[in-house]
Every structure is written in C-alpha cells, then in structure tokens.
C-alpha cells in the first residue's frame, strides 16, 4: 500500500505541474500582441532606355478580415513628386498591378507600391495598409 500512495502523490504532483504550465502558456499567448500578416512586393528593371518600355509589377496582400484591397503603383521622377501611375481593381485577397510606360528622357525614376484597405468598392476613404520599398530605374 505504501507504493500506491507514493505513485498517487507523484501523479497528482505531475498533473499540477502540467496544469500550471498550460495556464502560464495561455497567459503568455493572450498577452502577446496580434499582428496582421501582409506586405507588398515590387519588381522593376534596374536600368531602362529612353523610348523603350519599362514594366513595373507589384503584388500585395493583407489578412485583415473584412477588407477589400486595392494596390497602386506610384512614380517619382524628374522632380515631379510622387503620383499614382496605375491602380488595380478592388479585390478581396491578393491584389496585383502592372504598369508599362516609357521615359522620354534620361534620369532616375523611382517606383513604390501601396496597398489600401477599403470597406466597400466605392469607399472614399481607403486605409493605407502597407507600402513597398522604393525601387529605382536608371533611364539611359
């Protein structure tokens, strides 16, 4: 009978330890901030020629529930400041956009892609979710 009591005590102590560890793990997970996963990728050639087509592509996504997405390519070149070059259709999920254009002169063109979240297709106040890194195309 002594053996049974010792085994029973060890089992109870083990259960208490497991329950305590699970409690601590649940508190740690609840205290950790939740981050939405998403981002924007952009691809462009590093160089281009005057008068030749330059193709810039972007892909963006965010797992925010309830959002529609629109991805826009923006250009900054020759001292004009950032302006929208092209935007995708409003979609639920992954958004993709491609811009084809030519440059009439030499210099650096900078591009970035910006992902917006919308509550409806006609949302007048989209929320900026993510922006890509800036890529530079040297036009020669």
Secondary structure, DSSP 8 states (H G I E B T S, - for coil): -HHHHHHHHHHHHHHHHHHHHHHHHHHHHHHS-----EEEEEEE-SEE-TTSEEEEEEEEEE--TT-EEEEEEEEEETT---EEEEE---BSS-EEEEEEEE-SS-EEEEEEEEEEEESSTT-SS-EEEEE---EEEEE-
